[in-house]
Amino acid sequence: MIKIMLEISHFAERKKNFPKIGLFLIFVDLRIFKALKRVKLIIAIKYSDKFGKNRNSWIANSLKIPKFKAKKITKPIN
């Protein structure tokens, strides 16, 4: 697994269902990339909720390139 840390703002503006994003973690599984010739991204998003409370909340989304269709995963990530 390769861990990449990015600061993302324009991606969050395109996806309306995303809350405010502070930290954007992308986990790339190279075994899936070798098998399917596609990169599967599991994205964990750390955000502050809309009430202004600074909680360490995470949202996980699974994306497949190049379609960029997000599927929400309700299981929290540590």
C-alpha positions as a printed NumPy array, in Angstrom:
array([[  0.   ,   0.   ,   0.   ],
       [  1.22 ,   3.457,  -0.899],
       [ -0.011,   6.348,   1.227],
       [ -0.248,   9.755,  -0.411],
       [ -1.226,  12.914,   1.45 ],
       [ -2.79 ,  15.723,  -0.572],
       [ -4.447,  19.012,   0.188],
       [ -7.615,  18.973,  -1.902],
       [-10.054,  21.82 ,  -2.42 ],
       [-11.154,  21.788,  -6.084],
       [-12.104,  18.083,  -5.912],
       [-14.406,  18.783,  -2.978],
       [-16.085,  21.609,  -4.876],
       [-16.903,  19.284,  -7.781],
       [-18.418,  16.67 ,  -5.454],
       [-21.375,  18.35 ,  -3.75 ],
       [-21.95 ,  15.537,  -1.232],
       [-18.528,  16.004,   0.351],
       [-18.234,  18.084,   3.532],
       [-15.408,  20.55 ,   4.127],
       [-12.133,  18.737,   3.595],
       [ -8.976,  19.492,   5.534],
       [ -6.936,  16.36 ,   4.925],
       [ -7.147,  13.999,   1.985],
       [ -5.563,  10.553,   2.216],
       [ -5.338,   8.274,  -0.799],
       [ -4.484,   4.615,  -0.407],
       [ -3.502,   2.967,  -3.665],
       [ -3.594,  -0.798,  -3.823],
       [ -1.015,  -1.838,  -6.39 ],
       [ -2.242,  -5.431,  -6.541],
       [ -5.613,  -4.25 ,  -7.863],
       [ -3.802,  -1.97 , -10.307],
       [ -1.776,  -4.877, -11.673],
       [ -4.79 ,  -7.175, -11.884],
       [ -7.416,  -4.815, -13.306],
       [ -5.114,  -2.265, -14.976],
       [ -7.091,   0.254, -12.924],
       [ -6.225,   2.052,  -9.706],
       [ -8.675,   1.585,  -6.872],
       [ -8.561,   4.475,  -4.443],
       [ -9.828,   4.401,  -0.902],
       [-10.16 ,   7.975,   0.232],
       [-10.35 ,   8.922,   3.884],
       [-11.46 ,  12.46 ,   4.493],
       [-10.907,  14.311,   7.729],
       [-13.35 ,  17.166,   8.11 ],
       [-15.014,  19.557,  10.514],
       [-18.759,  19.09 ,  10.709],
       [-21.197,  21.816,   9.727],
       [-21.88 ,  22.817,  13.335],
       [-18.333,  24.115,  13.726],
       [-17.211,  21.427,  16.16 ],
       [-13.648,  20.334,  15.414],
       [-14.152,  16.583,  15.557],
       [-11.766,  14.067,  14.06 ],
       [-14.347,  12.566,  11.741],
       [-13.562,  10.461,   8.719],
       [-15.478,   9.588,   5.582],
       [-14.279,   6.76 ,   3.379],
       [-15.067,   6.65 ,  -0.317],
       [-14.079,   4.04 ,  -2.846],
       [-13.21 ,   5.344,  -6.305],
       [-12.186,   3.585,  -9.476],
       [-10.217,   5.531, -12.058],
       [-11.162,   6.944, -14.572],
       [-14.905,   6.907, -13.824],
       [-14.694,   8.793, -10.492],
       [-17.925,   7.379,  -9.115],
       [-17.872,   7.511,  -5.327],
       [-19.465,   4.876,  -3.124],
       [-19.921,   5.872,   0.501],
       [-18.607,   3.578,   3.228],
       [-20.073,   4.271,   6.645],
       [-17.375,   2.338,   8.515],
       [-14.988,   4.777,  10.302],
       [-11.257,   4.705,   9.653],
       [ -8.728,   5.196,  12.452]])
